[in-house]
Amino acid sequence: MTKIETDILKLTSDVLVEWGHKPGKAFGAALRDGQDALDKGEPVQSVRQMLESYKPAPVLPLSEQGTKPFHVNIDAETADEQANVTAVMQHMGELMRTPTIEAGAIMPDACPAGPLGTIPVGGVVAARGAIHPGMHSADICCSVMMTVFEDAEPKAVLDAAHSVTHFGGGGRANGKRFTMSADLYDRFRENRYLNNPKILRAAQEHLGTQGDGNHFLFVGTSRATGRTAMVTHHGSRGPGALLYKMGMTVAEGFRKKLSPATLKQNAWIPADTEEGEAYWEALQLIRKWTKANHNALHQATVEASRSSQVERIWNEHNFVFERDGLFYHGKGATPAWDDYAADATGRTLIPLNMAEPVLVVRGKDAAHALGFSPHGVGRNYSRTEHKRRSSVMSAAEMLKVETEGLDVRFFENKIDISELPSSYKKADSVVAQIEKYGLAEIDDYIDPFGCIMAGDMEPFWKKNKGKRR
């Protein structure tokens, strides 16, 4: 014990600094509580020990570039593919510097998805003790569900689905909504993140909706059985987007304290904090809501088509999974181990594009893919670049050429050429890479009959502007 400790009768800033404290929000509280303890006759050493909890957590630096390598499961043959892979590698290299991340991998469908250092689509990372909201993105639990019908024709199923589904911004109008289970609603209200008026309202209004972009409703025929199957692709809509926003705000608060050098999009919530435990619970509840969102549309389609179902499977590809003490963040990547969730069936879905089959696969839990498989085919360049390259043809001409013989519908009655097959990577190349890298075993193909997508939607702000006029 130093002389300064044996002679202490009054706690000062100088003493706290010598003890390793740094000026900040907790500094004043340490002075006050420490002095109170001294005044009550507590030994100096006991006071010093008590005040250890007032010290800020040590700041975590970024890892050095290249010290944490990642697995690469992607090939490039053309100039566009090489440019895409180069960009993905740069993003992953920067992403791996995040202090919490211990391992990473990229899939054959990988493509960039934001500023440098953002986890790519088709990217997977394993983090120690941390949940990164930016790595599951605003479209939490984006997922696919398939129902196989007993005796329905593809057109009857597509017509029935068109009569019950809902694409576009916002939710369903009053009187046309599906009912959210009372139990799930109550569990939302018990969670510190989900007990939010906007989330609770969206959870009721957005049930049975599919949004826009690359979300779809696909109808095809199983090669294995000849039966009609329907596949939907969408996520947690408004409730998930609002949870993501709240999660990013909380994570940013921790980032400033724990690792200011970490990129804002890679901020994290420590899993062992109250905030982290509540966020993890919120993710599980959003997962339940998203599955119910798919189920609502599938069951309504079964009833509208006057058929019955033989099988229904579902899996997410934009989520966080806990395994062996690590939190695996899959951004557009599908878990490929059998028991990743209590409702896992051993089979998952990999859509390709509207003119190609949906693959029904069994995962191989490959270590070089961190136990994941691809979620689709991905893009080699942006939607905007695709539109620029496609300007020589009209949208109607492109649709006819690329989807000849298929029943392709756009909910908004405007063709979105950025969702046509030419906007995506070559399906056969991605399938070949799935086989080359041993990422999944194909169990069945759902050959396309037709699909429904949102279409080329007018931005909401333009619609609102028009209404104000």
C-alpha positions in Angstrom: 0.0 0.0 0.0 1.4 3.4 -1.0 1.7 6.4 1.4 -1.1 8.2 -0.5 -3.4 5.3 0.3 -2.7 5.1 4.0 -3.0 8.9 4.5 -6.3 9.3 2.5 -9.1 11.0 4.4 -10.5 12.8 1.4 -10.8 11.3 -2.0 -9.6 13.6 -4.8 -9.4 13.5 -8.6 -5.7 13.0 -8.4 -6.2 9.8 -6.3 -8.8 8.4 -8.7 -6.5 9.0 -11.6 -3.6 7.3 -9.8 -6.0 4.3 -9.3 -6.6 4.1 -13.0 -9.9 6.0 -13.4 -10.4 8.3 -16.3 -12.6 11.5 -16.4 -16.1 10.7 -17.7 -19.7 10.2 -16.7 -18.7 7.7 -13.9 -15.9 9.8 -12.5 -18.1 12.1 -10.4 -20.1 9.2 -9.0 -16.8 7.4 -8.1 -15.7 10.5 -6.2 -19.0 10.8 -4.3 -19.5 7.1 -3.5 -15.9 6.6 -2.6 -15.9 9.5 -0.2 -19.1 8.3 1.4 -17.5 4.9 2.0 -14.4 6.5 3.6 -16.6 8.7 5.8 -18.2 5.5 7.0 -14.9 4.1 8.0 -14.3 1.7 5.1 -10.7 0.7 4.6 -9.0 2.5 1.7 -8.3 -0.8 0.0 -11.9 -1.8 0.2 -13.0 1.5 -1.3 -10.5 1.1 -4.1 -11.8 -2.3 -4.9 -15.4 -1.1 -4.8 -14.6 1.6 -7.3 -13.2 -0.8 -9.9 -16.6 -1.2 -11.4 -16.8 2.6 -12.0 -13.9 2.4 -14.5 -14.9 2.5 -18.2 -14.5 -0.7 -20.1 -11.2 -0.9 -22.0 -11.3 0.4 -25.5 -10.9 -2.4 -28.1 -8.7 -1.6 -31.1 -9.3 -2.8 -34.6 -7.5 -5.9 -35.6 -4.6 -5.6 -38.0 -5.5 -6.0 -41.6 -5.1 -9.6 -42.7 -4.6 -11.1 -39.3 -8.0 -12.8 -39.3 -8.4 -14.6 -42.7 -11.7 -15.7 -44.0 -12.9 -18.6 -46.2 -13.6 -17.9 -49.9 -16.2 -20.1 -51.7 -16.6 -18.2 -54.9 -15.1 -18.2 -58.4 -14.9 -15.6 -61.1 -14.8 -16.2 -64.9 -15.8 -12.9 -66.5 -14.6 -9.3 -66.0 -17.9 -8.5 -64.1 -17.5 -11.5 -61.9 -13.9 -10.6 -61.1 -14.8 -7.0 -60.3 -17.5 -8.2 -57.9 -15.2 -10.7 -56.2 -12.5 -8.1 -55.8 -15.0 -5.7 -54.1 -16.4 -8.4 -51.9 -12.8 -9.3 -50.8 -12.1 -5.7 -49.9 -15.3 -5.5 -47.8 -14.5 -8.7 -46.0 -10.9 -7.7 -45.3 -12.1 -4.5 -43.6 -15.0 -6.3 -41.9 -12.7 -8.8 -40.3 -10.9 -6.1 -38.4 -13.9 -5.7 -36.1 -12.7 -6.7 -32.6 -15.5 -9.2 -31.9 -15.2 -11.2 -35.1 -13.3 -14.5 -35.0 -14.1 -16.1 -38.4 -15.7 -15.3 -41.7 -16.7 -16.8 -45.0 -18.2 -15.8 -48.3 -20.6 -17.7 -50.5 -20.9 -18.1 -54.3 -23.7 -15.5 -54.4 -21.6 -12.8 -52.6 -21.9 -9.2 -53.6 -21.3 -5.8 -51.8 -24.1 -4.3 -49.8 -22.9 -0.9 -48.5 -19.9 1.3 -47.6 -16.5 -0.3 -47.3 -16.4 -2.8 -44.4 -20.1 -3.7 -44.6 -20.9 -7.4 -44.5 -21.6 -8.4 -48.1 -24.7 -10.3 -49.2 -23.6 -13.9 -49.1 -21.3 -13.2 -46.1 -21.0 -15.0 -42.8 -19.1 -14.0 -39.7 -18.8 -15.5 -36.2 -18.6 -13.0 -33.3 -17.6 -13.7 -29.7 -20.1 -12.3 -27.2 -21.6 -9.8 -29.5 -24.8 -9.2 -31.6 -24.2 -6.9 -34.6 -27.6 -5.4 -35.8 -25.9 -4.1 -39.0 -24.9 -7.6 -39.9 -28.5 -8.9 -40.1 -29.6 -5.6 -41.6 -33.1 -3.9 -41.6 -34.6 -6.9 -43.3 -34.3 -9.1 -40.2 -35.1 -12.7 -40.8 -35.6 -12.4 -44.6 -36.7 -16.0 -45.4 -38.3 -18.4 -47.7 -41.2 -20.8 -47.2 -42.5 -23.6 -49.5 -45.8 -25.3 -49.5 -46.3 -28.5 -51.6 -50.0 -28.9 -52.7 -51.8 -32.2 -52.9 -53.7 -31.9 -56.1 -53.7 -28.2 -57.4 -52.7 -27.0 -60.8 -50.0 -24.3 -60.9 -52.2 -21.7 -62.5 -55.0 -22.2 -59.9 -52.4 -21.8 -57.1 -50.9 -18.6 -58.7 -54.4 -17.1 -59.2 -55.3 -18.0 -55.6 -52.1 -16.5 -54.3 -52.6 -13.4 -56.3 -56.0 -12.9 -54.7 -54.6 -13.1 -51.1 -51.1 -11.6 -51.2 -50.1 -8.0 -50.7 -47.0 -6.3 -52.1 -45.8 -2.7 -51.8 -45.1 -0.3 -49.0 -47.1 -0.2 -45.8 -49.6 -2.7 -44.5 -53.0 -4.0 -45.2 -56.1 -1.8 -45.0 -58.4 -2.2 -42.0 -60.8 -5.1 -42.7 -58.3 -6.9 -44.9 -55.8 -7.9 -42.2 -54.8 -11.2 -40.9 -55.0 -11.8 -37.1 -51.8 -11.8 -35.1 -51.9 -14.4 -32.3 -52.7 -12.9 -28.9 -49.8 -14.9 -27.3 -47.2 -13.5 -29.7 -48.7 -9.9 -29.3 -48.4 -10.3 -25.5 -44.8 -11.4 -25.8 -44.0 -8.4 -28.0 -45.4 -6.2 -25.2 -43.2 -7.9 -22.6 -40.0 -7.1 -24.5 -38.2 -3.7 -23.9 -37.6 -3.3 -27.7 -40.8 -4.6 -29.1 -43.2 -2.9 -26.7 -43.2 0.1 -28.9 -46.4 1.7 -30.4 -45.1 1.8 -33.9 -43.8 -1.8 -33.8 -47.1 -3.1 -32.2 -49.1 -1.4 -34.9 -46.9 -2.6 -37.7 -47.0 -6.1 -36.4 -50.8 -6.2 -36.9 -50.9 -4.2 -40.2 -48.0 -5.8 -42.0 -49.0 -9.5 -41.3 -49.6 -11.1 -44.7 -47.5 -8.6 -46.6 -44.4 -9.1 -48.8 -42.9 -5.7 -49.4 -41.0 -5.0 -52.6 -37.5 -5.3 -54.2 -36.4 -8.9 -54.7 -39.2 -10.4 -52.5 -41.5 -12.7 -54.5 -44.2 -15.3 -54.6 -43.1 -18.2 -56.9 -45.2 -21.2 -58.2 -43.7 -24.2 -59.9 -43.6 -28.0 -60.1 -41.5 -30.5 -58.2 -39.4 -32.7 -60.4 -39.4 -35.4 -57.7 -43.2 -35.6 -57.3 -44.8 -33.6 -60.1 -46.8 -31.7 -57.5 -47.4 -28.0 -57.5 -45.3 -26.0 -55.0 -45.5 -22.3 -53.9 -42.4 -20.4 -52.5 -42.6 -17.0 -50.8 -39.6 -14.8 -50.1 -39.8 -11.8 -47.6 -38.8 -10.8 -44.2 -40.1 -9.1 -41.0 -41.3 -6.0 -42.8 -42.1 -2.9 -40.6 -41.6 -4.6 -37.2 -38.1 -5.9 -38.2 -37.1 -2.6 -39.7 -38.1 -0.7 -36.6 -36.3 -3.2 -34.3 -33.2 -2.9 -36.5 -33.2 0.9 -36.1 -33.5 0.7 -32.3 -30.8 -2.0 -32.2 -28.4 0.2 -34.2 -29.0 3.1 -31.8 -28.2 0.9 -28.8 -25.1 -0.6 -30.5 -23.8 2.8 -31.4 -23.8 3.8 -27.7 -21.7 0.7 -26.9 -19.4 1.4 -29.9 -18.5 4.8 -28.6 -17.6 3.3 -25.3 -16.0 0.0 -26.3 -14.5 0.6 -29.7 -14.7 4.0 -31.3 -12.5 2.9 -34.1 -15.0 0.2 -35.2 -17.1 1.2 -38.3 -20.6 2.5 -37.3 -22.3 -0.2 -39.4 -20.4 -2.9 -37.4 -21.3 -1.6 -34.0 -22.4 -4.3 -31.5 -24.5 -5.0 -28.4 -22.7 -7.1 -25.9 -24.7 -10.3 -25.6 -24.3 -10.6 -21.8 -25.8 -7.2 -21.0 -29.4 -6.5 -20.2 -29.6 -4.7 -23.6 -28.1 -7.7 -25.3 -30.3 -10.3 -23.7 -33.4 -8.3 -24.5 -32.3 -7.8 -28.1 -31.6 -11.5 -28.5 -35.1 -12.3 -27.2 -36.6 -9.6 -29.6 -34.8 -11.3 -32.5 -36.5 -14.7 -31.6 -39.9 -13.0 -31.4 -39.4 -11.3 -34.8 -38.5 -14.7 -36.2 -41.8 -16.1 -34.9 -43.7 -13.1 -36.4 -41.9 -13.6 -39.8 -42.8 -17.2 -39.9 -46.4 -16.4 -39.1 -46.3 -13.8 -41.9 -45.3 -16.5 -44.4 -47.8 -19.0 -42.9 -50.7 -16.5 -43.2 -50.2 -16.2 -47.0 -49.6 -19.9 -47.5 -52.7 -21.0 -45.6 -54.9 -18.4 -47.3 -53.6 -19.7 -50.7 -54.3 -23.3 -49.7 -57.9 -22.4 -48.8 -58.4 -20.1 -51.8 -57.2 -22.8 -54.2 -59.5 -25.3 -52.5 -56.6 -27.7 -52.2 -54.6 -29.2 -49.3 -51.0 -29.2 -48.4 -48.6 -32.2 -48.4 -45.6 -30.4 -46.9 -44.4 -27.0 -45.7 -40.8 -26.0 -45.0 -39.2 -22.7 -44.0 -35.8 -21.2 -43.4 -34.3 -17.8 -42.8 -31.2 -16.4 -44.5 -30.8 -13.0 -42.8 -30.4 -13.7 -39.2 -28.1 -14.4 -36.2 -27.6 -17.9 -34.9 -25.9 -19.0 -31.6 -23.6 -22.1 -31.9 -20.7 -23.3 -29.7 -20.5 -20.0 -27.8 -20.4 -17.8 -30.9 -23.0 -15.7 -32.7 -23.1 -16.5 -36.4 -24.3 -13.6 -38.5 -25.6 -14.7 -41.9 -26.3 -11.8 -44.3 -28.0 -13.6 -47.2 -26.7 -17.0 -46.1 -28.6 -20.1 -45.0 -27.7 -22.2 -42.0 -26.7 -25.7 -43.2 -26.7 -27.8 -40.1 -29.7 -29.9 -39.2 -30.5 -28.5 -35.7 -29.9 -24.8 -36.2 -33.4 -24.2 -34.8 -36.1 -26.3 -33.1 -38.2 -26.2 -36.2 -35.4 -27.1 -38.7 -36.4 -29.9 -41.1 -33.0 -30.8 -42.5 -34.0 -29.2 -45.9 -33.7 -25.6 -46.9 -34.4 -23.5 -50.1 -32.2 -21.7 -52.5 -34.1 -19.6 -55.1 -32.2 -18.7 -58.3 -34.2 -16.4 -60.5 -37.8 -16.2 -61.8 -36.9 -18.3 -64.9 -34.9 -20.9 -63.0 -35.8 -23.6 -60.4 -35.9 -23.1 -56.7 -33.4 -25.6 -55.2 -34.5 -27.8 -52.3 -31.3 -28.8 -50.6 -29.8 -30.5 -47.6 -27.0 -28.6 -46.0 -23.5 -30.1 -45.5 -22.4 -28.0 -42.5 -19.1 -27.3 -44.3 -16.4 -25.9 -41.9 -15.0 -23.8 -44.8 -18.4 -22.1 -45.0 -18.8 -21.8 -41.2 -21.8 -24.2 -41.6 -23.7 -22.1 -44.1 -24.9 -22.4 -47.7 -25.9 -19.7 -50.2 -29.3 -18.1 -50.2 -29.6 -17.4 -53.9 -27.5 -16.3 -56.9 -26.7 -12.7 -56.1 -25.7 -9.9 -58.5 -22.4 -8.9 -60.2 -23.4 -5.2 -60.3 -26.1 -2.8 -59.0 -29.7 -2.4 -60.1 -28.8 1.0 -61.6 -26.0 -0.4 -63.6 -28.3 -3.2 -65.0 -30.9 -0.6 -66.0 -28.2 1.4 -67.8 -26.9 -1.6 -69.7 -30.5 -2.6 -70.6 -31.6 0.7 -72.1 -31.6 -0.6 -75.7 -34.7 -2.7 -75.1 -38.1 -1.8 -73.6 -39.1 -3.4 -70.3 -41.8 -5.4 -72.1 -39.4 -6.7 -74.6 -36.9 -7.8 -71.9 -39.7 -9.6 -70.0 -40.8 -11.5 -73.1 -37.3 -12.5 -74.1 -36.2 -13.6 -70.6 -39.3 -15.3 -69.3 -40.9 -16.8 -72.4 -43.6 -19.2 -71.5 -43.8 -18.2 -67.8 -46.7 -16.4 -66.1 -44.8 -13.4 -64.5 -46.9 -10.8 -62.8 -46.0 -7.5 -61.2 -48.4 -6.4 -58.4 -48.0 -2.7 -59.2 -48.5 -3.5 -62.9 -45.1 -2.0 -63.8 -42.3 -4.2 -64.9 -39.2 -4.0 -62.7 -36.3 -4.9 -65.0 -33.9 -5.0 -62.1 -35.5 -8.2 -61.0 -35.4 -10.0 -64.4 -33.0 -12.9 -64.8 -30.4 -10.8 -66.6 -29.9 -8.7 -63.5 -28.6 -11.7 -61.5 -25.5 -13.9 -61.7 -25.7 -16.9 -64.0 -27.7 -19.6 -62.2 -25.8 -22.6 -63.6 -22.5 -21.1 -62.5 -23.7 -20.6 -58.9 -25.1 -24.1 -58.8 -21.8 -25.5 -60.1 -20.0 -23.6 -57.3 -22.4 -25.0 -54.7 -21.4 -28.4 -55.8 -17.7 -27.6 -56.2 -17.3 -26.2 -52.7 -19.6 -28.9 -51.1 -22.0 -26.3 -49.6 -25.3 -28.3 -50.1 -26.7 -31.4 -51.7 -29.6 -30.8 -54.1 -32.7 -32.9 -53.1 -35.3 -31.5 -55.6 -35.9 -28.8 -58.2 -39.1 -26.7 -58.3 -39.3 -25.8 -62.0 -41.0 -22.4 -62.6 -44.5 -21.8 -63.8 -44.8 -18.2 -62.8 -44.4 -15.6 -60.1 -45.6 -12.4 -58.6 -43.3 -9.5 -57.6 -44.0 -6.0 -56.4 -42.9 -4.4 -59.7 -41.4 -1.0 -60.4 -42.9 1.0 -57.5 -43.1 4.8 -57.3 -41.2 6.0 -54.2 -43.5 6.7 -51.3 -42.5 10.3 -51.1 -43.6 10.9 -54.7 -47.0 9.4 -53.9 -47.4 11.5 -50.8 -46.3 14.6 -52.7 -49.0 13.9 -55.3 -51.7 13.5 -52.6 -50.7 16.8 -51.0 -51.2 18.6 -54.3 
